[in-house]
Amino acid sequence: MPKIILRIEVVRSTSKFISSMSEQSARDIVQTLQKHYSDVVMTNVDTISDMHALLARKPDLVFAGIYFIRDEANGGEKVWLADALEANGIAYTGSGKHANRLSLNKHLAKERMVERGVRTASFMLAGRDDTAAIDEGALSFPLFVKPSNKSGGQGVDEFSIVHTTAQLQDKVQSIHREDSTDALVEEYLSGREFSISIIGGADGFIAMPLELVAEKDSNGDRIRSQAVKTSDSEDMNEITDPIEHLLLETIAIEAFQALGGIGYGRIDIRFDGHGVPYFLEANHIPSLIQKDSSFLRAYEMTLGGSYEDMILHIVKLSLGAKVAQPSLVPVT
């Protein structure tokens, strides 16, 4: 099959504090796109110099695996990849700076849900610089405590569900100390948990829900901790009830649009004890690894497509249908 003459760079970082895409995921994407496009490479962007070099090369598309890098020469200021690419007329996958900033900061995403009338559990932010005692009286126990800006289950463990003031203080201080970030404290939702993968653009979004079932921890709770996520031990179940499917679709798309999401992403939802869905958090660069990715599993179950179909679908949304068909321009 002839290939399209386009340069695509799959951009990630070697720093775990910057990259939202694993090296394996980047390699999977590169190998898939090399079947259809003439020039596809993986690029590590770790510094401002790396970003400037990327911009100077002017690829036809950046498959984005980072949100930002820090400009150490300017006090560690964040330089957002989407902003830099837009300023230089370079197409990229996924959402822009505004949406990415909201998804990276869980409390800001929840504030946006409140503004837009999307259900989310009552919450408060326990900042590292706050000197006042936590006013847990504003919320009802049990509470769930997690880092405000980490992904992949970081900082989530068997101590995340708290029932007393002492447990709350201990977990908040642990996050401040070990994760070096603020703690998000929210009322605990005791029902089932779902991951809703979303793909689409101007013509509309497709929501692809899965139920995620983690093994019970030492307390008998099903928590998607970092240990659970990295071990791939949770079950991913298809939603067969049409009413439940529609319910999850609706709130997920509402949340994705409220955040300004574009292209593809993931919305996490959890039921309360009465089966009412609540927004948990968003991820605008979800894992696309070829093995055991919830996004891939959802794509397969909902659209019947393969990993290759999914990656090409994401690229098509970013480039536009005119240039995304792999039969237009042959490579000589």
Backbone torsions as a table, in degrees:
resi	resn	phi	psi	omega
1	MET	NA	130.8	179.4
2	PRO	-65.0	151.1	-178.7
3	LYS	-104.5	153.3	173.3
4	ILE	-80.0	137.6	178.2
5	ILE	-84.0	94.5	178.3
6	LEU	-147.3	146.6	173.8
7	ARG	-100.6	123.9	177.3
8	ILE	-122.9	129.0	176.3
9	GLU	-113.6	124.0	176.6
10	VAL	-90.4	109.4	-168.0
11	VAL	-102.1	125.8	174.7
12	ARG	-139.9	-172.0	176.7
13	SER	-133.7	150.3	175.5
14	THR	-77.5	-12.8	178.9
15	SER	-87.0	125.5	178.9
16	LYS	-68.0	-16.4	179.2
17	PHE	-82.2	-12.9	-178.2
18	ILE	-111.9	-45.2	-171.4
19	SER	-74.6	137.6	171.1
20	SER	-108.1	9.6	-179.5
21	MET	-130.4	125.9	178.5
22	SER	-71.7	160.2	177.9
23	GLU	-61.9	-39.4	-179.9
24	GLN	-64.1	-42.1	178.3
25	SER	-61.5	-43.1	178.7
26	ALA	-62.0	-41.7	179.9
27	ARG	-65.9	-39.4	177.4
28	ASP	-60.4	-43.4	-179.1
29	ILE	-66.1	-44.2	179.5
30	VAL	-59.7	-49.5	-178.2
31	GLN	-61.3	-35.4	178.5
32	THR	-69.4	-46.4	-176.3
33	LEU	-71.9	-26.0	178.9
34	GLN	-64.0	-18.5	177.2
35	LYS	-73.4	-20.5	-171.5
36	HIS	-121.9	-19.9	-176.8
37	TYR	-124.8	149.0	-168.3
38	SER	-72.5	-29.8	-171.4
39	ASP	-141.9	97.7	-177.7
40	VAL	-129.0	125.3	-178.0
41	VAL	-137.5	160.0	171.4
42	MET	-97.1	133.7	-178.2
43	THR	-125.4	128.9	173.6
44	ASN	-92.8	123.0	176.9
45	VAL	-114.5	104.5	-177.4
46	ASP	-111.8	-20.8	-174.4
47	THR	-135.8	169.2	174.7
48	ILE	-59.8	-38.4	178.5
49	SER	-61.6	-40.1	177.4
50	ASP	-62.3	-40.6	-179.8
51	MET	-67.2	-42.8	178.8
52	HIS	-61.1	-38.8	178.8
53	ALA	-65.5	-39.6	176.7
54	LEU	-61.1	-47.3	-179.0
55	LEU	-63.7	-37.1	-179.7
56	ALA	-66.9	-31.6	179.8
57	ARG	-73.7	-22.0	179.0
58	LYS	48.3	61.9	175.3
59	PRO	-63.4	160.0	178.5
60	ASP	-71.4	-27.7	179.5
61	LEU	-153.8	139.3	169.7
62	VAL	-108.6	122.0	172.9
63	PHE	-88.7	103.4	-165.4
64	ALA	-80.9	127.2	175.6
65	GLY	-122.4	9.7	172.9
66	ILE	-135.7	156.3	175.7
67	TYR	-93.5	-42.8	-175.3
68	PHE	-158.2	167.6	166.0
69	ILE	-127.3	167.2	-179.6
70	ARG	-104.5	134.5	177.7
71	ASP	-89.7	96.2	-175.6
72	GLU	-65.1	-25.3	179.0
73	ALA	-72.9	-14.9	179.7
74	ASN	-122.1	47.5	174.4
75	GLY	68.4	24.7	179.6
76	GLY	76.6	20.7	179.9
77	GLU	-59.6	139.9	178.8
78	LYS	-74.3	132.1	172.5
79	VAL	-114.7	112.7	-173.0
80	TRP	-81.3	128.4	-177.4
81	LEU	-59.6	-45.0	-177.9
82	ALA	-59.0	-42.2	178.9
83	ASP	-60.7	-46.2	-178.0
84	ALA	-63.9	-40.7	-179.6
85	LEU	-68.3	-43.0	178.9
86	GLU	-61.6	-41.1	-179.5
87	ALA	-63.8	-22.7	-178.2
88	ASN	-108.8	11.8	174.9
89	GLY	67.3	31.9	-177.9
90	ILE	-107.9	127.5	179.1
91	ALA	-71.3	151.3	179.6
92	TYR	-151.2	158.9	178.9
93	THR	-83.9	152.5	171.9
94	GLY	85.1	-162.7	-170.6
95	SER	-90.3	167.9	178.7
96	GLY	-86.3	-177.5	-175.1
97	LYS	-57.5	-45.9	-174.1
98	HIS	-60.0	-50.1	179.9
99	ALA	-65.1	-40.3	-179.0
100	ASN	-65.2	-39.1	178.9
101	ARG	-62.2	-40.4	179.4
102	LEU	-66.6	-43.5	-177.7
103	SER	-68.5	-30.4	180.0
104	LEU	-74.4	-25.9	-178.6
105	ASN	-111.7	99.6	-169.8
106	LYS	-59.5	-36.1	-179.7
107	HIS	-69.1	-34.0	177.3
108	LEU	-69.0	-38.0	177.1
109	ALA	-63.1	-41.1	179.3
110	LYS	-68.4	-36.8	175.7
111	GLU	-61.0	-40.0	178.2
112	ARG	-64.7	-37.6	177.5
113	MET	-61.8	-42.8	178.7
114	VAL	-61.1	-43.2	179.2
115	GLU	-61.1	-37.6	-174.9
116	ARG	-95.0	3.3	177.0
117	GLY	76.1	23.9	176.0
118	VAL	-95.3	129.5	-176.2
119	ARG	-61.6	132.0	171.4
120	THR	-149.1	149.9	-176.6
121	ALA	-63.8	146.5	176.1
122	SER	-59.1	144.2	-171.6
123	PHE	-151.5	169.8	170.8
124	MET	-151.1	159.0	179.2
125	LEU	-106.3	125.1	176.1
126	ALA	-101.8	94.3	-174.3
127	GLY	-77.1	153.5	178.4
128	ARG	-64.4	-29.7	-176.2
129	ASP	-94.1	-0.3	179.4
130	ASP	-73.3	128.6	179.8
131	THR	-96.7	-20.0	-179.4
132	ALA	-75.8	151.8	177.2
133	ALA	-65.7	150.9	179.7
134	ILE	-67.1	128.8	179.7
135	ASP	-88.7	75.2	-178.8
136	GLU	-68.2	-13.1	178.4
137	GLY	-64.7	-18.9	179.2
138	ALA	-75.3	-14.4	-179.5
139	LEU	-124.7	166.9	-178.8
140	SER	-111.0	129.2	174.3
141	PHE	-67.1	151.5	-1.3
142	PRO	-73.9	154.7	179.4
143	LEU	-118.4	159.0	176.4
144	PHE	-118.4	131.9	-174.8
145	VAL	-123.2	129.6	179.9
146	LYS	-151.1	162.3	175.9
147	PRO	-61.1	146.5	-175.6
148	SER	-79.3	-17.9	-174.1
149	ASN	-142.5	32.5	177.0
150	LYS	-111.7	159.3	179.2
151	SER	-127.0	177.2	177.0
152	GLY	67.4	20.7	179.0
153	GLY	78.7	11.6	179.4
154	GLN	-60.6	134.8	177.6
155	GLY	78.7	2.3	178.7
156	VAL	-105.2	127.3	-178.4
157	ASP	-154.8	-166.7	-176.6
158	GLU	-67.6	-8.3	178.6
159	PHE	-99.5	4.8	-175.3
160	SER	-73.4	-30.4	174.6
161	ILE	-87.6	120.6	-176.1
162	VAL	-119.6	144.8	-176.4
163	HIS	-118.2	-11.0	-177.3
164	THR	-135.5	164.8	178.0
165	THR	-61.9	-39.9	-179.6
166	ALA	-63.2	-43.9	178.3
167	GLN	-63.9	-39.0	178.5
168	LEU	-62.1	-48.5	-179.9
169	GLN	-61.1	-42.3	-178.4
170	ASP	-62.8	-45.4	-177.3
171	LYS	-70.1	-40.3	177.6
172	VAL	-60.8	-46.8	179.5
173	GLN	-64.0	-34.8	177.2
174	SER	-63.1	-42.9	178.4
175	ILE	-66.1	-42.8	177.0
176	HIS	-58.2	-42.7	-174.2
177	ARG	-78.7	-49.2	-170.9
178	GLU	-90.1	-29.1	-178.9
179	ASP	-106.2	-5.6	176.0
180	SER	52.9	45.2	179.7
181	THR	-151.0	172.5	175.8
182	ASP	-71.6	159.9	178.6
183	ALA	-108.6	133.4	173.6
184	LEU	-94.3	122.7	179.9
185	VAL	-112.8	122.1	-178.6
186	GLU	-138.4	155.6	177.6
187	GLU	-64.4	133.8	-174.2
188	TYR	-74.3	134.1	176.2
189	LEU	-101.4	120.2	-168.5
190	SER	-91.1	1.0	-176.0
191	GLY	-90.2	-162.5	-176.8
192	ARG	-73.8	157.7	-178.2
193	GLU	-118.0	145.1	-175.1
194	PHE	-135.3	148.5	171.9
195	SER	-116.8	121.9	-178.5
196	ILE	-113.2	105.9	176.0
197	SER	-78.0	142.0	-176.8
198	ILE	-130.1	136.6	176.1
199	ILE	-141.1	140.3	180.0
200	GLY	152.6	-178.5	-178.2
201	GLY	-155.1	-135.5	-174.2
202	ALA	-61.6	-28.2	-177.9
203	ASP	-85.9	1.4	177.9
204	GLY	121.5	165.4	-177.7
205	PHE	-111.7	148.8	172.4
206	ILE	-111.3	124.5	178.0
207	ALA	-101.9	134.9	-172.5
208	MET	-128.2	88.3	-173.2
209	PRO	-83.7	144.7	171.5
210	LEU	-133.3	146.3	169.4
211	GLU	-91.4	131.9	178.8
212	LEU	-107.7	124.3	-176.3
213	VAL	-121.6	108.7	178.8
214	ALA	-86.3	154.8	173.8
215	GLU	-66.5	151.5	178.5
216	LYS	-68.1	139.6	177.9
217	ASP	-88.4	-168.6	-175.7
218	SER	-64.5	-18.8	178.7
219	ASN	-96.3	-0.8	-177.7
220	GLY	84.7	10.7	-179.6
221	ASP	-98.6	148.5	176.3
222	ARG	-99.6	93.8	-175.5
223	ILE	-116.7	132.3	179.0
224	ARG	-86.1	76.9	-179.3
225	SER	-78.7	174.7	176.1
226	GLN	-60.8	-39.6	179.8
227	ALA	-62.1	-41.1	179.5
228	VAL	-66.4	-45.7	-176.7
229	LYS	-66.6	-39.8	-178.0
230	THR	-75.7	-23.8	-179.9
231	SER	-87.9	-7.8	-178.5
232	ASP	53.9	39.3	-175.5
233	SER	-94.8	-5.5	-178.0
234	GLU	-83.7	149.1	176.4
235	ASP	-83.7	145.1	176.0
236	MET	-118.1	111.3	-173.0
237	ASN	-112.5	138.2	177.0
238	GLU	-69.3	146.7	177.1
239	ILE	-92.2	111.2	-175.5
240	THR	-98.6	-18.7	178.7
241	ASP	-77.5	116.6	-175.6
242	PRO	-63.2	-33.4	179.7
243	ILE	-69.2	-44.4	178.6
244	GLU	-64.9	-39.7	178.9
245	HIS	-59.3	-47.6	-179.7
246	LEU	-64.5	-39.1	179.0
247	LEU	-60.0	-45.7	-179.2
248	LEU	-69.6	-41.4	176.6
249	GLU	-55.6	-48.2	-173.3
250	THR	-62.9	-50.3	-177.0
251	ILE	-70.0	-32.9	-179.9
252	ALA	-66.8	-44.6	179.6
253	ILE	-67.8	-38.7	176.0
254	GLU	-59.1	-44.7	-179.0
255	ALA	-67.0	-43.5	-179.1
256	PHE	-61.3	-43.9	179.4
257	GLN	-69.7	-36.1	178.0
258	ALA	-61.6	-33.1	179.3
259	LEU	-83.2	-9.8	-178.0
260	GLY	83.1	24.0	-178.0
261	GLY	-64.9	146.6	-179.4
262	ILE	-137.0	143.0	170.3
263	GLY	82.9	-77.5	-180.0
264	TYR	-157.9	160.2	179.5
265	GLY	174.9	-171.7	-178.9
266	ARG	-140.1	138.6	175.6
267	ILE	-117.8	129.3	176.9
268	ASP	-100.4	133.6	-176.2
269	ILE	-131.8	145.2	175.5
270	ARG	-134.6	142.7	176.2
271	PHE	-83.2	150.4	167.8
272	ASP	-83.9	-172.6	-177.1
273	GLY	-67.2	-9.4	-179.0
274	HIS	-108.8	9.1	179.1
275	GLY	79.6	19.4	177.4
276	VAL	-92.3	128.4	-176.1
277	PRO	-80.5	140.8	177.9
278	TYR	-131.8	140.2	173.2
279	PHE	-65.1	132.4	174.7
280	LEU	-101.3	-61.9	-178.1
281	GLU	-165.5	173.6	-178.6
282	ALA	-127.9	156.2	174.5
283	ASN	-139.6	112.8	-177.0
284	HIS	-91.4	-4.0	168.5
285	ILE	-131.0	71.8	-179.8
286	PRO	-70.6	160.6	179.5
287	SER	-62.3	134.0	176.9
288	LEU	-120.2	27.4	179.2
289	ILE	-63.0	145.8	-173.0
290	GLN	-70.7	-21.2	-179.1
291	LYS	-112.0	128.0	171.4
292	ASP	60.9	33.5	174.2
293	SER	-90.0	129.7	178.2
294	SER	-65.8	-31.9	178.5
295	PHE	-64.1	-45.2	178.6
296	LEU	-64.1	-44.3	-179.5
297	ARG	-59.7	-42.4	179.1
298	ALA	-65.3	-39.7	179.9
299	TYR	-64.1	-43.0	179.3
300	GLU	-63.0	-45.0	-176.4
301	MET	-70.5	-37.5	-174.8
302	THR	-86.4	-45.4	-173.9
303	LEU	-106.6	-9.9	179.3
304	GLY	72.4	14.9	-176.9
305	GLY	-92.9	164.6	179.3
306	SER	-92.1	176.8	174.7
307	TYR	-58.3	-44.3	-179.9
308	GLU	-61.7	-42.9	177.0
309	ASP	-58.6	-42.7	-176.9
310	MET	-64.5	-46.5	-179.2
311	ILE	-64.4	-42.9	178.5
312	LEU	-65.7	-34.0	177.2
313	HIS	-62.2	-45.2	179.5
314	ILE	-62.8	-42.7	179.3
315	VAL	-65.5	-41.0	-179.8
316	LYS	-59.8	-41.0	179.1
317	LEU	-62.8	-31.3	-176.6
318	SER	-85.4	-36.2	-177.6
319	LEU	-90.5	-28.8	-173.4
320	GLY	99.7	148.2	-173.0
321	ALA	-60.7	-29.5	-173.4
322	LYS	-62.2	-38.2	-176.4
323	VAL	-106.0	-1.5	-173.4
324	ALA	-92.7	-0.2	178.1
325	GLN	-87.2	123.1	-172.0
326	PRO	-72.1	18.1	-179.2
327	SER	-122.0	8.4	-171.7
328	LEU	-79.2	-46.9	-172.3
329	VAL	-126.1	111.8	-178.4
330	PRO	-73.4	152.1	174.2
331	VAL	-97.5	126.9	-178.3
332	THR	-91.0	NA	NA
